[in-house]
Amino acid sequence: MYFPSAGGPSVVGEDLGVWAPADHQRIIAKLTVGLGVLYYREKAIHLEPLPETMLDDAKASLVPDLSLVDNESSETPIIIEICKTAGLKGDLRKVIELIDDGIYGIREGFIYNYHTCKWLRYRFGDGGLTTESSFSEILNLDLNSFL
């Protein structure tokens, strides 16, 4: 079974298509670069930012727009989805399900709507309720600072 992400490949009939508008990819790039500098060069964060990476490389799995991976534990404590208003409900459902399932060790999930420039945060244990916030408690960092 194949589970496409909002920004990754998707199967339409037998054609393979990609939904990756420039605005969507630009936000992913800015977050990846900003967080990447903190991880690779400054060693200021312990999670590696990986764009469009499968959560389970042993089988087909969901693909968040950006995953922050703990390479020591092989878990993904933070995921980020980028959307426009039309895709918000689907991305919100995806983030809540991934966190509440508890399979990949995800503790914080963020959704950034690039049409409204608003962030939503969902944390493990939040019971389906989101907060309008771009602050990661795990990283002690405001993700919006990279945009």
N, C-alpha and C positions, 0 to 999 in steps of 0.2 A: 504494500500500500504506500502511496506517495502523499506526503503532506507538504504542500507548497507554503511559502511565506508570502506575505503581502508584497514583498519586494523581490522575491526570488522567482525561479522558474515555475510555470504552471502548465498543466496539460489541458488543452482545449481541443476536444476531438482527438485527433492524432498529432496535431501540430504542437510544438513546444514553443511557448511564448514567455517573455519576461516582462514584468511590470516594474520598471525602474526609471521613473521620470527623473530628470536632472535635479529638481528641488529635493526630492526624496534622497537621492544618492549624495547630494551636497551635504545634507545634515549628517548622514552616516559618516562621511569623510571627515567633517569637522570634529565630530565626537571621537572618531578613531585616532585622528592626529593628536588632539589635545590629551586624551587619555594615554595614547601611545608614548608621548614624550614623558609623561609622569611614570609610566611603567618601565620603558626600555632605557631611557637616558637618565632620568633623575632618580629612579628606583624609589619613588615616593608613594606608590601604591603597589599592592601585592597581587592585583588581578590583571590578567592580560586581556586587552580589548581585541576581539576578533569579529570582524563584520561577516554577516551572512554565513555563519558556521553551524553545522548540524549539532544538535544537543547530544546525540548518540551516534558516534561514527561506526557503530557495529550494525546499524540497521537504518532504514528510512525514518527520519524523525523531523519534528518541527524545526524551523530555522528562524530564530529571531534576527532582526536587522543588525543588532549588535549584542554580543555576549561578552561578559566580563568573567573570565575563567580563572579558577584557582588551580594551577597546574599540579600542585602538591596533592590536593585531595581529589582531583579530577571532577570537581563540581563546578557549577556555574551559578555563583551567588546572585548575579545581577543580569537582567536582560533589559534591552531597550527596543521599543518598536517606534517607527517613524510613520506618520500617516497624515492624510489630509482629512477633512471633516467626514467625508463619505465612508472612509475606512475605519473610523474611530471605534465603533461598536464591535466590529470583528476583532480588531487588535486588542481591545480591552478584554473581550471574552478569552482570547488566546492567552494573554498574560495571566489573568486570574486562574484559568484552568491549569496552566503550567506550574504556577506557584502552589496552588492548593493541592495538586496531585502529589507534590513532594518528591517526585522521582529524580530530579536533577540537582537538588540542593539549592534551588532558586529561592532567595529570601526577599529580594526586592525586584520589582518590575516597573518600568517607566514607559509611558506613551507620550510622544511629542507630536502635537498637531501643528504642522508647519503653515497651515492656513490661518490659524488663530494665534500662533506662537505661545500656546499653553501646554503645560506639562501636567500629567497625572501620575501619581505614584501608588503602587499597590504593594503591600508587604505581607509576608507569611503571617497568618493569624488575624488579618484585617477583616475577615468574614465577608468578603465581597464588596467592601466599601473602599473607595479610592479617596485620595487626598490630592488637591491641586498643589503639587510641589515638584521641584526638580532637585531637591536635596537628597543625596544618598547618605543614609546613616552609616552604611557599611564602609564607604570610602571617606566619610566626613567631608563631603565635597558637593558643591552646587554644579550639577551637570550643565545648567544653562550658561555657565561662564565660558563654555567652549563655543557657543553660538554667537 
